Amino acid sequence: SFAYYTIKDRLPQILTKVIDTLHRHKNEFFEEHGERGVEAEKRAISFLSKLRNELQTDKPVTLLEDELPDAALWNQYLDYQRNLSNGNGEPSWFQSPWLYVECYMYRRIHAALAHNPPIDNFDVFKEGKAQNFFESQEAITALCTYFQELLKNIKDLDEKQLQEEFFKLLQVSLWGNKCDLSFSAGEASAQKSSPLQALENLKPYLLVNDMEKLWSLLVNSRKSSTEKSSVRVDIVLDNAGFELVSDLVLADFLLSSELADEVHFHGKSMPWYVSDTTKQDFNWTIQQLQSANHRWMSRCGVNCEGNLKKGAWVYHDHMFWTLPHAFSSMAEVAPDLYADLQKSNLLLFKGDLNYRKLTGDRKWDYSVAFRHALNKFHPAPLCSLRTLKSDTQVGLKPGQGEQIQASEPEWMVSGKYAIVQFDGDL
């Protein structure tokens, strides 16, 4: 299975890259922290080498031994996995749900650094994320230029034109999800060409297209909102780099077109899945845009900063997003987060990992209803924007998945196909 390939090949490659990254920054740690920095680096590498060995030799998954705030929840989850095995031995790397052990690896990488001050705040994936941003300059410039030109006459657009622009920027944000570093085991995967020119050619690969439903929802929310109630859209972020820029542009469009009054972003509270966005990445990206020596790129960054300052944009990170739980457990495990999401008019979940967590990462029949797979997770109307990179997919027309499977066995894991899949009452 694709899960087996991930655990056998991709995860050890990612760990090897992390170890290599720490090695390469040894001098920097010494310059900043002296011998303490070098000692911390050695301890972290030793911890990660041991982790890689445990993974490759299918050792049992062990309890977390750190004092970090989420450790108890992780350890409870391991107990839950032990109970699932019905006494058939300890959960191990190759004998456990893929989603669980993959999340667990990233949590252990975090522990390797968190345990070892003064390098405890070092993001081992930062270089890859920055590289993706810089290698995607052409695409970022094209997108920012397009958007800033659009803003000049956005007030003159009629509803049909506004809808067209919304669909365009939504699709750029969707296909931006192709640039995923955990998927390529950290190998370069930047967006090189203009994202807008490619949209027409990508249409045939959109397996579920609920963009009309999103439009209706936003227009209806706008009509029924009062002076006291504002329209709120939440974006549960995925990758940094080009994808994050496409999310920021979409969010700015929602405000500028008055489809939304506020946008809430949800990022990760620790480095996660190689390219996932942390608060540091979010702020860094906006600074990079602002300081770019390209007029429209810089303008995009200035607008982002302005939206944050006036409170129209809010960034959150919550521990729940870096736990192994499916989202159907959120109301129980993180009731505060669930209650916050209930205030939203629309939740946009970016990327493959969020889709796996929405659907419980199961081997569903392709035609099972999205709502059924969500397993009662429904804080607000929600939509997944995802390019397919793992073998779980629901909500297709009868026979649609089987038909593609017959000619393209790798269709679910190649990133070639995508969905805009909505669940909510209109």
Disulfide bonds with the S-S distance in Angstrom:
none
